[in-house]
Amino acid sequence: MTRVVGWDAVVGINPLLTAGSLVIPDDFIDWTRRQPTTYFERRGLGYLPQSPAFCPQCRAVFGQYLPQAAPLGTYLGFDGPRRPAPKRVCSAPGASMCSAATWCPR
């Protein structure tokens, strides 16, 4: 396996995003607290680079086939399982969209 593609419905917290907007995220903020924080539990030390946050090649393909999508956006992930009201997380600096943590730390 060389690529994993995930799709999720999120809550837009950027006022420029309207219902049904498509966004190709370029970064994320991980506000999870109950999720595993590493892939290397009980395996010793390990490191996975976090930059770029999303595959540049996949983002380019999505941009090519979804020209109406916003090319940049920061995903805010937090513990779920329910989706919050946007007002609850609007203070997250730089976040464009949010949902229960389906992408973090994945």
N, C-alpha and C positions, 0 to 999 in steps of 0.2 A: 504494500500500500504506500502510495506516495502523497496522496492528498485526502483530506476529510472535509466535506462540505456540510455545514449545518445551516438550518433555516429556522427562524423563530419569529413569532409575533411579539412585538415589543410595544412599550408605551413611549410615544414621542414626547420628550420634555423640552425640546427646542421649539420655540413658537413658530419657527419657519416651516416646521414639518406639519403637514396636514394628515388627516386620517387616510390611510392607504399609501402614504409616501414610501418609496423604496430608498434604502440607504445602503451603500457599500461601506461598511465600517473600516476605519483604518487604525483604531486604537481601542483600548478598553480600560475601565477602572474596575478593580476587583474589590468590592466591599463585602465579600463573603466572610463568614466567621465559622460556619459549621462544615464547610467543604474541606476535603483534604487539601493541604497546602503544598504537597509534593507528590511526584510520581515515584519517589525513591524511598518510601517508608520501609524500614527493615532491610534495606539493600545497600547501605553505605551512602557515601556522598554522590551527588549527581547534580547536573546543571542542564537546564534547557534555556536557550536564549529567548528573551521576550520581545526582541525587536528584530524585524518588524512583527507587530502583533498578529497580523493576518498576512497570508501568502500574497506577495506582490503579483505573481503570475495569475492566481485565481482572481484577484481584484481586477486585473486588466481584462480578463475574459468576461467577467461580470459587467464591467463598464462597456465593453464592446456590444454585448447582447442586451443590456439594459440601459440604453442611453438616457432614459428619463430618470434614472436613479441618481440621488445625490452621491457624489464621488467620495465624500469624507463624512465621518461621523464617529463619535466616541460612544461606545456601549458601556453602560453602567450595570454591573451584575451584583446582586445581593442575595442573601438567603431567602428562600421561598417557603412554601410553594405558591403562594398567591401573588398576584400582580398588584402593586401599590397604586394608589391615586397619584397622578403626576405631581401634585402639590407637595407630597411627602418628600420627594427627592429633587425638587427643582433647584435646591441649593448646591447640588453637586457641580463644582466648577468644571465647565467644559463638556459636560455630558450632553449628548444629543438624544439618547434613547435609553430605556432601562427595562429590565425584567428580572424575574427570579433567575438566579445564576445558572443558566443553562450552558454558558460558554466559559465559565471560570471555575477552576483553573485549567480547563481543557485547552 
